[in-house]
């Protein structure tokens, strides 16, 4: 039962990743800007999903805590440490 739940969660998050990737590609084609955090999040989502797909020793339920960590962690790091802020 947990294996099926893991695959269901994996499938849902794959669709979310595809929608993020579609948004980035659409933004590039219409020459609209997008944030670095969305790009890095999408790349990390693809890496995590690929890692869990090809390595059967990993339990897919770990994706439940990895995706929010990537989603909020990357946004926090980009916005607080990698954006130039003026002293105005």
N, C-alpha and C positions, 0 to 999 in steps of 0.2 A: 504494500500500500504506500509506503514512504517513497519507494522508487517511482511510482506513478506520480505522486505529488511533486517529487523533484523534477520530473520531466515536464509536468504542467507549468511549474514555476519557470523552468528553463525556457519553455516555448513562449510564455508571456513576456519575459525579459528580452528574448530574441526579437520579438515584434517591437518592443520599445526601442531597442537599439537600432533596428532598421528604420524606425520613424525618425530617430535623431539623425541618422546618416542621410536620410532623404531630405531632411530640413537643411542640413549643411550643403548638400549638392544643389538643392534648389536655390539657396542663398548665393552660392557661387555663380550659378547660371544667370541669375537676374542682377548680379553685381551688387548684392545687398550685404552689409557687414554682419558678422556674427562674432560671438565672444570666443576667446581662447579656451575658456573653461568648457564650453560645449564641445569643442573639438577634442580636447584632452579627455573629457568624460567618454565620448564616443569611442575613441581609440582604446581606452582602458576597458570599456564594456566589451568591445570586440575581442580583446586579448583574453579577458576572463571567460567569455563564452567559448572561445576556441579552446582554451586550456581545459575547461570542464567537459567539452565534447570529446576531445581526444584522449583524456586521461580518465579511465573508468574507475580508478581507485579513489577519486575524489567524490564525496557525496554532494550531489547537486543542491541539497538544502543549504549548503554554505553560501549559496548565491544570495540567500535572504539577507544576510548581514553584509556581504561584499558590495552589493549594488548601492544601498544607501550610503555606505562608507565612501565609495567612489563619488557618488552624486554630490554629497554635501562636503566631503573632504577636499575635493578638487576646487569646488567653488570657494571654500574658505581659504585655501592656500593661495589661489590666484588673486582673490580680492584683497587679502590682507598682506601678502608678502611680495607679490610680483608685479603689482601695478604701481607706477610712479605716482607719488602723492606730493603735492606741493605744500609748502608751509604757509599757506595763505590764511 
